[in-house]
Structure formats: C-alpha cells, structure tokens
Amino acid sequence: MNRRKFVTGAVTAAAAGAAGFAQQPSSPATSPATSLPSPPPAAQSRGRGQAGRGRGGPANVPAERLARIEIMTLNHDSILKLPWRQASPERTLDVFDLPQFYVDSYGVRNVQFQSNHVAQNYDALDMDYIRQLRAKLDAAGAKANQINIEIGAMARIGEQSGKAEALAGDERAAWLARAKKWVDMAPTLGVKRLMHNQGALTDDSKAGVTALWKELQEYAKPKGIIISGETRASGPPTLRDQGGVRAVPDPSMPEKERLRYVWGILWECTQGADAWTNLDFGGDTRFHDQQELHDAIKGLMPRASGCMHTRVSPTWDLGTAIHYAESIGYKGVYAIEVNDDSAVRIIYNAILANLA
C-alpha cells in the first residue's frame, strides 16, 4: 500500500463526472489464467465512480451490506486533528470524532487505523489515549478492525550490498519487541488484525522476513490476533536516495516475473509464516489488466485475512474485481483507501453496487 499520495486519473475523472476460499494456486509465474466472469449490468464501470462523491449520508441499503465496508483513517489524514499534531486551519476533524463521522456520513462502523493515528511513540504506547479512543468507538457503535503498523520495514536494501536484507541482530530484536507491544495493546482497542510492512521483499530477504513474521504470528495467535502482509508497489525494490526502498516496474522483466514480486513472494512468506494476506489492489502500475488482478485475488484467497484494500485504476475496473471476489467466495471487508474525503464516496458506491 502506498501510504502517501493516491489520487489516480480515474478518481479525478470519476469525481469530475459525478460534480470461503478458492483452491490453492500454483506459482503465479505458471498458474493458469482464471476466467473473467461476466458481471451483471450493475457492475459495469461502477469501479470508475459514476455514482457520486462527497459525504451525503449513508446509502439506503441493508446493514449487512454496509458491514462489508471498512474506511481507513488514512483517507482523512490531511484533515485529522491529533493530540500530538500542531493545529492548523486544514485540520477540522478530531480523531475522537472519527468513528461517529463514519457512522453518520456513510453508515460504516468498521474503522482501519494507521499506527500514527493510534500512537505518537511506537515504543511507548499511551494506554490512556487508546482507552479514550476505544470509548469513542463503543459510543458510536463502531469497531477497530485493523491497524496498519508502520513501525519499520522488516527488510531493506543494504547500502553496501545493494541486495534486500531482512532485519538481523539488535535491529530485528528491537522491531520484534516493538511489534509485540502492539499485539499486547490490540485487545484494549478491540483489534483482531494487525498488518505489518515487509519492506524490500525479494528472494534474498524472504527467509528472514518469513522467520520474523512467523515469530510475531506465533506470539499473537494465543490472543486471537492475525498478522497480515499486503501486496506492495509494482516490481522489484530499488534503493532510494535517502536509504528507503521503493518497488518499481522493470521494463525488461517478463510480466509473470514482475507479478511474482507484486504478490508471489509474499504468498511464499505467508505460507511459511502460517500467517495471512491483505490484498491491496494498488493503482495503475500494480496490476496491468483485469486478469492480473483476478489472478492475485484467487491466488491469495486461501490465506485472506478478511480485508482487501480497494482503489480505482484506469487499467482495471473495481466493480468487476469485487464481483469476481464475491463469485469465488470472499466474505471479508473491502477497505477504502484514498487520500481525500471526496473520493471515499466513489469507492463506497462501487463496493455496494457489486456485493453478492
């Protein structure tokens, strides 16, 4: 998941125009193509946002359909007021008012938190603040379904080696100790699902990432907590100027191999860690057509955490993808991921139009 900027041309165009499990697949490089279903007329183009934007109140649909939607606090980061943030005129929505805002505006009671909206210091969680946040969720009849714990990547590109390296030694121990604090905190907020950031996941780092992920999942399992990982970026990771990593497409790489970096290696790690997947649909560079996205939905379904991150793209249709996921037995939530409140309604409408 790209947690910084996300407004694709499809979202912009849409906003302007609106003013159970499948069988385990083989390797993504060799898996047979899954057939594209013929969606009902209601599904056609609904992923491109023809049904409107803005707040506007809950849709007039049964509660069980609204229960299939989750809204990420990331969507409102630019306007969100937090106790540790400097006030500004743009920050108009208090984090403690967020659960009621989602209920009043969308009828949605599932909230997905970013870790920086739950804690200022990731190593010293403020339990009084977290209990206050839980009280506001309870008062709104809402619940925290997931926290995306951006507490540091599990692997990175070594500046000397130029290869992906999983955390080791003291850095690994510090990451694991920090992650365990989030597991210990989760019941206080009522969360059953935590999603990590695997970072630079390649054949070089996958063994170390798998071992670290497995150790955290084993710690979390007795508490009834799932530790998931998501599809990220669009290809093999490369070194960024300031020591971080990003994954970018390699024009010379065969498409099937590129997709192995998008979700195939993640799937291997998930199995090895006895953990869970969180499919992020991504923007226009992750999946280049409808079939690629459907293959990933089917391929990751056996260990689905019960959450998918949904966006829109000019390379595939969101409504068709949701219809496909429903047709093969997905029963979890679709989490809306955008970076602007006005775009939430677009994906909200697409989800509701295509649920089974």
N, C-alpha and C positions, 0 to 999 in steps of 0.2 A: 504493500500500500504506500503510495506517495502521500506523505502526510503534510506536504507543503502547499503547493498550488494545484488546483484542479478545477479548471473551467474549460472544457473542450469546446471545439467549434460546434459540436452537436448540441451541447447545453445552451450555448449562446443563441444558436438558431432556433432551438425549441422555445426558449424564453421570449425571443422576439416574436415568434409566430403565435405565442399564446398571450402578448401585452395585455426408514425404508432404504434400501441400498441396492445399487446395481452390482453386478458381478465384478470381481477384481479384474482390471485390465492387464494386458501385457505392457512392456515398456512403451512410453509414449513414442519412441522412435520406431516401433514396429507394430503398434496397436492398429487394428483395422479401423477404418472410418466408421463412426456411428452415424446412423441415418438421421437426417434432419426431419423432424416431424412437420406436418402441415398444421400450423397454428390456426385457431379459429379466427374469424374476421376481427374479433375484438383485440386479438393480439397483434395484428398487423400494425407496425410503426408506432405502437404505444411506447416503445423504448425511446422514441425521439421527442417525446414530450408534448404531444398535441393537446393535452388536456388541461393546461393552465399552469400557473405559478403562484408564489406568494403564500401567505398563511391561510386566511379564508375559512378556517374551521374544519372540523372532522368531516370526512366523507360519510355519506349516508349508506353505510354498509354494516353487515353484522359484525359484532365484536370479535368473533373468531377470525375474521379476515384481518382486522386491524392488529390482532395479536401476532400476525406473521411478519410485521414490520418492526424494525428497530431503527432508532435515529442516533447517530453518532454525535457526541458533543463537539467533535472536530468541526462539524458543519457550522458551528456558531462561535468558533474561537475568536474571530475578529471583533465580535461584539460582546464577548463574555467578560464579566467582572469577576475577579478572584481576589481573595483577601490579600494575596502577596503581589498583585499587579498594580502598577501605578494607574490611577484613574485617568480616563480620557473621555471626551465627548462621544467617541465612537462606541465605547463600551457601555451598552444600555441594558444588558441582560445579566442579572446576578445569577451565579451558578446555583444558588439555593432556590431560585425560581424556575430553573430549567425543567425539572420534572413536571410541574404544573403547566408550564408553557407548552410542552409536547402534548400533554393530555388535552389542553384547551384548543390548541391550534390544529392538531392532527388526530386526536383520539388515540395516540400511540403511547403505550405505557412501558415499552422496552427501551432502556437507555444504555448506550455503549459509551463508556468513558475513555478519554485519553488519560494517561497516567499523570500528565502535568496539570490536569484538572482535579485530580484526587490528592496530589501531594506536591509540596514545593521542594522538599528534600526527600529523595527516593530512598535514602538510607535511614531516615528518622521520620517515620510516618506519624502525623499528628492525629491520634485516635479521637480526640475531642472533635476535631473538624469532620472526620469521617463519620462519627456518630450523628453529628448535625445533618450531614448530607443524607444519611440513611433515614433520618426522621422526616426530611422533606420528601424523599421518595415515598415513604409509607403514607404520608399525609395526602399525596397526590394519587395514591393507588397505583404507583409505578414501581418498577424494579430495575436494578442494575444487572444487566445480562452479561456484560463483558467489560473488561478493562484491557486496553492495548498498552502493555507495559513497555514503554520505550526507555528502558533502564540501561541501555547499552547493547550494542550488537554482539552476538555470540561468535562472530568471525569477522575478520577484516583482511584487507590486502596488506601483506608485510612490505614495508617501505624498502627493505633491503632485498628480500627475495622476489618481490613482485608477484607472489602467489598468495592465494587465500589461506589464512591461518586461523584456526579456531583458538579461542582463548585458552591459555595454559597458565600453570603456576599460580602466583598470587592473584593475577587478574581474573582467572577462572574462579578461584575461591571467593573473591570479592563479589563477582557477578552472582554466583550461586547463593551466597549469604543474603544479598540484596533481594534476589527473586523470592527466596523463602519468606522474607518479611512480607511480601505482597500476598503470598499464599496464606500466611497466618492472618493477615488483615482481612482477606476476602470475605469470610463469613460475617464480619461486622457490617460490611456494606451490602451483604446479601448476594455476592457474586459467585457464580459457579464456573466461570470461564475466564481464563487469562490468556492473552496472546502475546508471544514474545516477538523480538526482532532478530531473525537469524543472521542478518548481515550478509557477508560475502560467501554465499553457499556455492561451492564447487566440488569437484571430485577430490581436491586437496583438503578441503575443510570439513567434508561431510561426516567423517568418522568422529571428529572432535565435537561437532555440533550435535550429532546423534547421541553421543555419550552424555553430554551436558544436559540436553533436553530430556533424556531418559531419567537422569538422576533427579531433575526437578519434577518430572511427572510422577515418579515413584514417591516423592515426598508429598505431592499434592493429592494423590489418589485416595489415601485414607480420609481426607477431608471432603471428598466428593467433588474435587475441582479438576477440570480439564485444562491442559496446557496445549494450546494450538499454535501452529505456524501458518503463515499465509504465502500465497503466490506474490512475488515482488518483481517489479521492473520488467525488462524486456529481453534480457540476454545475459551473457557472462559479465561479472562485475569487473570494473576497472578502477584504478587509483584516481581519486580526485585530488585537486591541488592541495587541499588542507588536511589530507590524511584520512578522509572519509572514503566511502565506496559508493559507486552507483553502478547499475547494470544497464548496459546499452546494447542495441542490436549490432551485430557484426554482419555487414552486407555479404561477406564471403562465406559465412557459415550456413550450411544447409538448414532449411526451416525446421526439420524434425529435431535436429541437434539444438537449435535455439530454444525450441519449446522444452527440451529437457532441462535447460537452465531455468525456464519460467516455472515449471511445475514437476518435472520428472525427478530431479534430485531431491526436491522437497518431499516427494512421495516416498522415496527410499528412506530418508531420515525419519519420516513419520512412522513407517513400519518398524524401523529399528528401535525407535524410542517408545513404541507402544503408545503413541500419542495421537494427535488429532490435526485435521487440516481446516483452514479457513480460506476458502477460495475468494480472491479479490479479482473481480472482472477486469480491472485496470482500464486504461484509456485506449487510445487508438494504436499504441505500439505493442501492447502485450499480446493480444490475440488479433491476428490479421484478417480473420473472417469468422463467420458463424460456426463453421465446422470445428475450428481450432478451439473456440470457447466451449462448445458442446463436448468435445473430447476431454477437456480438463474437468468439466462438471462431472462427467461419468467416471473419469479416472480417479478423482479424489473422493468420490461419494462414499466408498466403503469406510472411511475414517473421518467423515464430515463431523465437525464439532457442533453443528446445528446453527451455524452462522455463515452467510456469504456477504461479501461487501459488493454492493451494486452501484454501478455508474452508467453512463451512456457513452457511446462511441460512434464515429462515422463508419467504422469497419464491421460492425455487427449491430443487431437490433436487440435491445434489452428485453422487450416483451417476448420475443421469440425464445430467448435464452431462459427466461423464467418459465415459460410454457414447457420447454424441454425438461428443465429440472423437475418440475411438478410431474411430468409424464413418466419419469423414471423413479419416482418415489421420494423426492426430497420433502421433508416435513418441517424443516427448521425455519429460522427467520432470515429475512433479507434486510441487511443493514444499509441504510442510505449513507453514501459517502460523497459529499460535495464540499465546496468551501464557501458557500454563500447561501443564506437562508432562502433566497428567492428560487434557488434551483431544487430545494428539497421537494417541493410540490410536484415537480416534473417526474421524478423517480417514484415518488409516493403513488401517483396516479398510474404509472406503468405497472407497478407491482400489483396494485389492487385489480387492475384490468385483466391480469393474466394468472391469478391464483387458480388452482384446481377447484 
